Amino acid sequence: MTTSDDTEDGEPTRREFIHIMAGVTAAAGAGATLWPLVDQMNPDASVLALSSKEVDVSAIAVGQAIKVMWQGKPVFIRHRTAEEIAEAEGTALSALKDPSARNENLAADADAEDANRRVDPNWMIVVGVCTHLGCIPLGTSSGENRGDYNGWFCPCHGSHYDIAGRIRRGPAPDNLDVPPYEFLSDTVVKIG
């Protein structure tokens, strides 16, 4: 016994077609409803704008430093003198409290030699957040070195960092982090 909805040639019946169309319409409706919910989880345009920062370093004289903000954190950019470069390169790894480079531009197991903490020997770029409790160390931005190692000094608990941002004395367990950066030209550095 056959009904008017059954077909013998294998084609979907009218009832099956209605069920398929209802399923497709429901799936499209669910997708249209969920898309705004998923899309609102993407980063805001202001957050994306903070993901990288270009800094013109042409006005920084040798021996001076500036502080810029990147992703809500201070970043110290120091134009090092020949004496500071020689001092940083001459420091033995055995004199360092933390032997890790903490450089996002390199492999995680790189050591803290000066060459592994910078891209260009004339420039030291580090995140200016003390690794002890997150304070902002005093440093070379005013033109004078702070601390016992001519780098940065965190007065809150007495952490001393050298000119390469390496912890030398005090309670801080780690070196100052080196953010990801690259020189776009001789005078512009892109952080992030």
BATI-952961 format. One record per residue: y, z, x of N, C-alpha, C in turn; residue in three letters. Coordinates in pm, whole numbers, padded with zeros to 5 digits, always signed. Layout:
# BATI-952961
YZXYZXYZXALA...
This chain:
# BATI-952961
-00116+00000+00084+00000+00000+00000+00124+00000+00090MET+00214-00089+00072+00337-00099+00150+00455-00071+00062THR+00558-00018+00129+00683+00007+00055+00785-00096+00100THR+00899-00094+00039+01001-00191+00074+01063-00162+00212SER+01045-00036+00264+01101-00003+00395+01008-00042+00509ASP+00881-00063+00485+00787-00099+00590+00795-00248+00620ASP+00783-00280+00751+00777-00421+00789+00654-00440+00873THR+00600-00558+00867+00479-00588+00942+00510-00654+01076GLU+00634-00697+01101+00666-00769+01224+00714-00676+01336ASP+00712-00543+01324+00748-00449+01429+00897-00418+01436GLY+00977-00477+01355+01120-00449+01353+01143-00314+01287GLU+01253-00242+01330+01280-00114+01265+01315-00133+01118PRO+01275-00036+01045+01306-00040+00901+01451+00003+00881THR+01497-00013+00762+01634+00025+00730+01653+00174+00753ARG+01556+00254+00716+01564+00399+00734+01569+00435+00883ARG+01486+00370+00965+01488+00395+01109+01621+00354+01171GLU+01678+00243+01124+01808+00198+01173+01917+00302+01141PHE+01913+00356+01022+02011+00458+00983+01995+00583+01070ILE+01873+00624+01100+01849+00741+01186+01898+00714+01329HIS+01875+00593+01382+01920+00558+01517+02073+00560+01521ILE+02138+00499+01424+02284+00496+01420+02342+00637+01406MET+02278+00722+01327+02326+00859+01312+02314+00934+01445ALA+02205+00912+01518+02188+00976+01650+02290+00927+01751GLY+02317+00796+01754+02417+00741+01846+02555+00794+01812VAL+02588+00800+01683+02719+00852+01641+02732+01000+01677THR+02627+01078+01660+02631+01220+01695+02647+01238+01846ALA+02578+01157+01927+02589+01165+02073+02730+01128+02118ALA+02786+01024+02060+02923+00984+02094+03022+01092+02054ALA+03004+01152+01940+03092+01261+01896+03081+01382+01986GLY+02959+01417+02028+02941+01531+02118+03007+01503+02253ALA+02992+01379+02304+03056+01343+02430+03208+01348+02420GLY+03262+01299+02309+03407+01301+02290+03458+01445+02276ALA+03377+01533+02223+03418+01673+02209+03408+01747+02342THR+03304+01722+02420+03283+01794+02544+03370+01745+02659LEU+03412+01617+02658+03488+01562+02769+03616+01642+02798TRP+03699+01673+02700+03820+01753+02731+03786+01891+02788PRO+03678+01950+02743+03640+02082+02794+03599+02074+02941LEU+03526+01970+02979+03484+01953+03117+03604+01909+03202VAL+03686+01820+03150+03800+01768+03225+03902+01876+03257ASP+03919+01975+03171+04016+02081+03197+03974+02172+03312GLN+03850+02162+03358+03804+02242+03472+03842+02179+03606MET+03891+02056+03606+03936+01991+03730+04061+02060+03781ASN+04086+02054+03912+04205+02118+03967+04333+02058+03912PRO+04431+02143+03895+04563+02103+03850+04630+02017+03957ASP+04726+01935+03919+04796+01848+04014+04866+01929+04122ALA+04918+02046+04086+04985+02130+04186+04886+02184+04289SER+04764+02210+04247+04661+02255+04341+04621+02142+04434VAL+04606+02022+04380+04572+01908+04464+04683+01879+04564LEU+04806+01901+04524+04918+01878+04615+04916+01976+04731ALA+04862+02095+04708+04855+02196+04813+04736+02176+04907LEU+04647+02084+04875+04526+02070+04956+04556+02019+05096SER+04665+01948+05113+04705+01906+05248+04856+01911+05258SER+04903+01923+05381+05046+01933+05406+05077+01858+05535LYS+05181+01774+05529+05226+01704+05648+05349+01777+05702GLU+05348+01802+05833+05456+01877+05897+05512+01794+06012VAL+05644+01779+06012+05712+01711+06122+05736+01814+06232ASP+05673+01794+06347+05683+01891+06456+05779+01846+06566VAL+05855+01740+06541+05944+01685+06643+06056+01781+06680SER+06096+01869+06590+06207+01960+06618+06163+02089+06687ALA+06034+02108+06708+05984+02230+06772+05988+02209+06923ILE+06073+02285+06989+06085+02274+07135+05966+02342+07202ALA+05941+02305+07325+05833+02367+07402+05862+02517+07412VAL+05761+02598+07381+05776+02743+07385+05815+02803+07251GLY+05841+02721+07150+05876+02772+07018+05763+02751+06920GLN+05775+02819+06805+05674+02810+06701+05741+02814+06565ALA+05668+02764+06465+05714+02774+06328+05600+02825+06242ILE+05635+02869+06124+05535+02912+06026+05554+02826+05903LYS+05447+02762+05856+05450+02684+05733+05346+02742+05638VAL+05361+02713+05511+05265+02760+05412+05171+02644+05376MET+05042+02672+05373+04939+02576+05335+04837+02649+05250TRP+04814+02603+05130+04721+02665+05036+04750+02813+05017GLN+04877+02849+05016+04918+02988+04995+04900+03078+05116GLY+04865+03020+05231+04846+03099+05353+04946+03052+05459LYS+04993+03145+05542+05079+03102+05652+04998+03034+05761PRO+05055+02930+05819+04994+02860+05932+05097+02860+06044VAL+05056+02909+06162+05143+02913+06278+05121+02785+06360PHE+05230+02717+06392+05226+02597+06476+05310+02628+06599ILE+05246+02633+06714+05313+02669+06839+05309+02551+06936ARG+05425+02515+06990+05435+02413+07095+05426+02488+07228HIS+05310+02484+07290+05283+02569+07406+05343+02513+07535ARG+05378+02606+07622+05429+02570+07755+05309+02544+07847THR+05335+02486+07962+05229+02460+08059+05166+02590+08105ALA+05247+02696+08119+05194+02827+08159+05102+02884+08052GLU+05139+02869+07925+05056+02920+07816+04923+02844+07809GLU+04928+02714+07831+04805+02635+07829+04714+02679+07944ILE+04771+02697+08063+04692+02740+08179+04633+02879+08156ALA+04712+02969+08095+04664+03104+08066+04548+03100+07968GLU+04561+03019+07862+04455+03009+07761+04329+02945+07819ALA+04346+02841+07898+04230+02774+07957+04163+02858+08065GLU+04238+02946+08128+04184+03029+08235+04114+03155+08188GLY+04117+03184+08060+04053+03305+08008+03902+03285+08000THR+03829+03376+08062+03683+03368+08060+03630+03409+07923ALA+03522+03344+07880+03461+03378+07751+03415+03523+07747LEU+03378+03578+07860+03332+03717+07865+03445+03815+07833SER+03572+03771+07845+03686+03857+07814+03720+03858+07666ALA+03652+03774+07588+03684+03760+07446+03597+03851+07360LEU+03658+03907+07258+03586+03992+07164+03498+03907+07071LYS+03548+03789+07032+03475+03698+06944+03455+03566+07018ASP+03333+03531+07053+03310+03408+07130+03306+03280+07046PRO+03327+03290+06913+03320+03173+06826+03457+03105+06814SER+03457+02971+06807+03583+02895+06802+03656+02913+06669ALA+03584+02933+06559+03644+02943+06426+03735+02824+06397ARG+03684+02706+06428+03761+02583+06414+03690+02493+06313ASN+03752+02471+06198+03690+02389+06093+03674+02242+06136GLU+03739+02203+06244+03729+02066+06293+03604+02045+06378ASN+03535+02154+06417+03419+02146+06505+03295+02206+06439LEU+03184+02195+06507+03059+02255+06461+03073+02407+06460ALA+02997+02472+06373+03008+02617+06355+02971+02696+06479ALA+02889+02640+06568+02843+02716+06684+02926+02690+06810ASP+03043+02628+06797+03128+02603+06913+03183+02735+06967ALA+03197+02743+07100+03249+02866+07158+03402+02866+07157ASP+03460+02980+07190+03605+03002+07175+03686+02958+07296ALA+03634+02867+07376+03715+02815+07485+03838+02749+07425GLU+03948+02750+07500+04074+02695+07450+04057+02551+07401ASP+03978+02472+07469+03959+02331+07432+03895+02316+07294ALA+03819+02414+07249+03755+02409+07119+03842+02468+07008ASN+03959+02518+07043+04046+02579+06943+04165+02491+06908ARG+04176+02373+06971+04291+02286+06944+04251+02140+06961ARG+04333+02051+06903+04312+01907+06915+04391+01855+07035VAL+04514+01900+07046+04604+01861+07155+04639+01988+07232ASP+04626+01992+07364+04652+02116+07438+04795+02168+07423PRO+04889+02082+07390+05028+02125+07376+05054+02201+07246ASN+04965+02189+07150+04988+02248+07019+04876+02344+06983TRP+04913+02464+06939+04815+02559+06886+04849+02577+06739MET+04752+02548+06653+04771+02559+06508+04662+02651+06455ILE+04703+02766+06400+04608+02864+06348+04657+02917+06213VAL+04563+02962+06133+04596+03027+06006+04643+03168+06040VAL+04763+03202+05995+04825+03329+06030+04786+03444+05941GLY+04656+03468+05929+04605+03580+05850+04512+03661+05939VAL+04548+03788+05961+04466+03876+06045+04327+03887+05986CYS+04227+03877+06069+04089+03880+06022+04038+04021+05997THR+04123+04121+06017+04083+04258+05990+04099+04289+05841HIS+04224+04289+05793+04248+04320+05652+04339+04219+05583LEU+04362+04104+05645+04439+04000+05580+04590+04013+05592GLY+04638+04091+05686+04783+04103+05708+04831+03976+05779CYS+04963+03961+05788+05021+03847+05859+05072+03897+05993ILE+05011+03855+06103+05054+03902+06235+05196+03856+06269PRO+05262+03936+06349+05391+03897+06406+05359+03807+06523LEU+05447+03712+06548+05412+03624+06657+05529+03552+06716GLY+05498+03434+06756+05588+03356+06837+05689+03277+06755THR+05693+03294+06624+05785+03214+06543+05930+03247+06575SER+05956+03367+06623+06093+03404+06657+06128+03362+06800SER+06032+03303+06871+06058+03258+07006+06013+03355+07112GLY+05978+03476+07073+05929+03572+07172+05785+03607+07140GLU+05705+03623+07243+05565+03655+07223+05549+03799+07181ASN+05447+03824+07105+05418+03960+07058+05280+04000+07104ARG+05261+04126+07125+05130+04176+07163+05108+04171+07313GLY+04997+04227+07355+04965+04239+07497+04920+04107+07560ASP+04889+04007+07478+04834+03883+07533+04922+03762+07503TYR+05050+03787+07479+05150+03682+07460+05121+03588+07343ASN+05052+03635+07243+05021+03551+07128+05075+03611+06999GLY+04987+03673+06922+05025+03732+06795+04977+03876+06791TRP+05051+03958+06717+05020+04101+06708+05029+04144+06563PHE+04926+04210+06515+04925+04262+06378+04957+04412+06387CYS+05081+04450+06349+05122+04589+06365+05054+04685+06268PRO+04992+04635+06163+04931+04723+06064+04821+04810+06125CYS+04735+04750+06207+04625+04825+06267+04609+04797+06416HIS+04699+04718+06474+04700+04700+06619+04610+04593+06675GLY+04590+04484+06602+04510+04373+06656+04598+04283+06741SER+04549+04250+06861+04622+04164+06955+04547+04033+06970HIS+04617+03921+06948+04561+03787+06963+04630+03718+07080TYR+04557+03636+07155+04619+03566+07267+04685+03436+07218ASP+04735+03356+07311+04811+03236+07279+04722+03128+07216ILE+04591+03145+07219+04498+03054+07154+04448+03110+07021ALA+04507+03223+06976+04467+03283+06850+04334+03355+06855GLY+04291+03395+06974+04163+03465+06991+04189+03615+06993ARG+04106+03690+06921+04121+03836+06919+04083+03890+07056ILE+04173+03975+07108+04147+04030+07241+04133+04182+07236ARG+04208+04246+07144+04201+04392+07135+04238+04433+06994ARG+04177+04540+06946+04209+04592+06814+04090+04580+06720GLY+04109+04620+06594+03997+04626+06500+03957+04492+06439PRO+04037+04388+06453+04000+04259+06393+03870+04209+06454ALA+03774+04168+06371+03644+04125+06425+03640+03980+06472PRO+03728+03896+06418+03718+03752+06444+03850+03694+06496ASP+03839+03577+06559+03956+03502+06600+04030+03451+06477ASN+04159+03417+06493+04231+03352+06384+04166+03217+06357LEU+04154+03182+06230+04092+03055+06195+04182+02938+06232ASP+04119+02828+06269+04191+02703+06295+04168+02615+06171VAL+04275+02578+06101+04256+02496+05981+04219+02353+06018PRO+04163+02278+05921+04140+02137+05950+04275+02066+05963PRO+04295+01994+06072+04421+01922+06089+04399+01801+06178TYR+04494+01708+06170+04494+01590+06254+04637+01545+06274GLU+04662+01483+06389+04793+01429+06417+04799+01287+06362PHE+04891+01262+06269+04909+01129+06213+04992+01042+06306LEU+05077+01108+06385+05157+01040+06488+05191+01145+06594SER+05274+01110+06688+05313+01207+06792+05396+01321+06734ASP+05457+01299+06619+05549+01400+06564+05508+01455+06429THR+05399+01406+06369+05358+01452+06237+05213+01498+06242VAL+05191+01621+06194+05055+01674+06185+05023+01697+06037VAL+04901+01659+06000+04854+01679+05863+04755+01794+05863LYS+04787+01899+05789+04700+02016+05777+04624+02003+05646ILE+04493+02018+05653+04410+02009+05534+04344+01875+05517GLY
